[in-house]
Amino acid sequence: MGDYGTIKELVIETCMNEGTFPSYEMLTSLVLKHFPASKWQKSHYAWYKSKIKNGEIAVPGFDSNMHNESGETDEAECEVQEIIDASLSLERDLHSYDASRVQEIEEGLVLVENGIEYQVEAGRIDLLARDAQGNRVVIEFKAGKAKDAALGQILGYMGCFAMGGPDPVRGILVASDFEPRVVYAARALPNVKLVKYRVCFELLPIS
């Protein structure tokens, strides 16, 4: 194994040399050795495994039906899937909660007709509302911390309406926290608002 330009090249060559997808520990060790500044996590490991198994990343002479005999791969993959499922569940809960309480996001907001999961060319908007001034408002929810991609997503939805005419459109991104770059970018976008949510747990006795 030599120098690699990308982590993808490292993963492909390691799979070729091993004849199977390497364990999480082995691949993590190699990634950190060749890319010490990488923010490599189990989610990246599971992503590469999935892409290679599905043939979306080609590995010459590699059997996509391989299994890790130690079972470590399956354990890591299950852990990542649990995190993803929990995140999606929380987003759905936020979506359902705020759809019936949209004015808690901003006073004066009212959902438009069929404003839940509103379909546009760029995808499905979580909620589409109008504010007190009659402007359309695109509302998107993110479980956990919102990253650059979340801001790009909401701007894409807003752009779909901007192409239809001069009617003003705003965006509200709701998340538990925001990457610093998202905060700085939003400051330069007067028609985008960031709203932070906080989850409160209620304990109910069962027995």
N, C-alpha and C positions, 0 to 999 in steps of 0.2 A: 504494500500500500504506500502511495506516495502523497504528493501535494494535491489538494482538491480546490477547485474554484468555488464549489457550492456544497452544501450539506447533501443535496440530492445526489451529486456524483459520489460522495462518500457512501451513502446508503446503497446505491446500486452496486458499487464495487464490492462492498462487504457482503451483500446477498450473493453475488456471483462467487466469491471466494468461499463462503460458508456452505453454499448449496441450500440454504434455508434462511428464513428471516431470523436475524440474531436476537438474542435476549435484550430486554430493556437495559440491563446493566452493561452489557457489552457495547451496544450501540451508543449509549450515553457516554461511556468512557472514551470512545473514539471521537465522538462529536466534540466533547470538551477539550480533547487533546489537540484536534486540528482547528477548532473554532472556539477558543477560550472565551470569547466575548458573547457567544450565543446564549439566548435565553431558552435553551432546549428544555422541554417539559414532556411529561407522559402523553399529553395531547398530540404533540408533534410525532412522537413515536407511533401512536395508534393511527395517525393520519397517513403516515408513510406505509404502514403495514396494509391499511385498507386500500390505498391506491395501487400498491403492487399486487395484492391479491386479486383486485378487480381488473388488472391489466391496464389501468390508466397510466401507470409508470412502467415502461417496458424494461425488463431485466433479461438480457440474452441467456438462454439455456436454463432459465429459472422455472421451477415448478410452482405455479400459483396456488396449488392445493396443499402446500407444505403445512406442517404443524410443529410447533415448538414442543419438544418432548418434556421439557421441564415444567411446562404450563405457565411460565412467567408471562409470556406474551398475552395469553388469555386473561390473566389476572389484571394486567395493566390496561388491557383494552376494556374490560368490564368496568374498571374504576373510572376510566375516562367517559364511558357511556353513561354511567350513573351521574356524573357531573353534568353532562350535556342534557340528560333527561330532566334533572332537577332545575337547570337553568331555563329550559323550555317551559316547564311546568310553572315556574315563577312568572315568566313573561305572560303566559296565558292568564294566570291569576290577576296580575296587574292590569292586563287588558280588560278582563271582565269587570274588575272592581271599578276602574275609572270610566268605563263606558257608561255606567249608571250614575257616576258622580263626576262628570266631566268638569263641572264648575269648581271642583276642588283643585283642579290643575290651574285654572285661571278663571276669575270671576267674569261672568258674562258669556262664557263659551256654551254653545248649543250644538249638539250633533246634527249634521245634515241628514237628510233621508238616505237610508242605506249607508250610513257613514261608518259602520263597523266593517273592518277589512275591505275598505273601498279599493276597487281595482282600477289601476292606471297602467299605462304602457310599461312603466318601470317596475311594476310589481304591485303588491297589496299593502295599502296604507293601514296601519293599525286602527286609527280613528281619524275621521275627517269632520271638522267642525267649522263653525263661524264664530268670530268674536263679537264683542259688543258693537264694533264699528261695521260689522257685516263682512269683514275680510275672511277668506277661507284660511283655515288653520290645519296643517298637517301635523298629526301627533304620533310619535313613535316611542315605543317602550323598549328598554334594554334591561335585562336582568343583570345585576352587577354593574361593573364599571363600563362606561361607553368609551369606545376607542374611535380612531379616525374613520374607520369604515362606517360607523353609525352615523356620523355627520355627513359623510358622502351619500349614504342611503337616503337620508331625509332631504338633502339638497336635490337628489335625483327626482324624488317624488314632487318636490316643489317646482322643479323645472318643467315637469309635464304640464302643470297648470299655467306656467308662465308662457308656454308656447301657444296657449289657447286665447290669449288676449291680455289687455291691460289690467284686468281685475287683480288687485293685490293678493298675495298669498304669503302666509307666515308659516313658520315651523316651530314646534315645541318638542324637544328631545327629553324624555323622562328616563332617569337612571339612578342607581344608588350612589354613583360617583362618576367622575369624568377624568379622562387623561388630560394632563396639562395642555397639550396641543389642541385638544378639543375646546377647552375653555378659551384659550387665546384666539382660536379661529372664530368662535362664536362672538367674541367681542368685536370682531371686524365685520360681522354680519348682523346688521340691525334688525333683520326680519327673522332671526333665529333666536330662540329662547331655550335655556337649559333649566330643567326642574329636577331637583334631587328628591327621591323618595326615601322613606325610612320604614322598615318593616318592624311591626310590634307583634310579638307572639302572645297568644292567649292560651293558658293552660286549663284544660277541662278534665275533671276526673271521670274515668271510665268505669272503675270498679272500686 
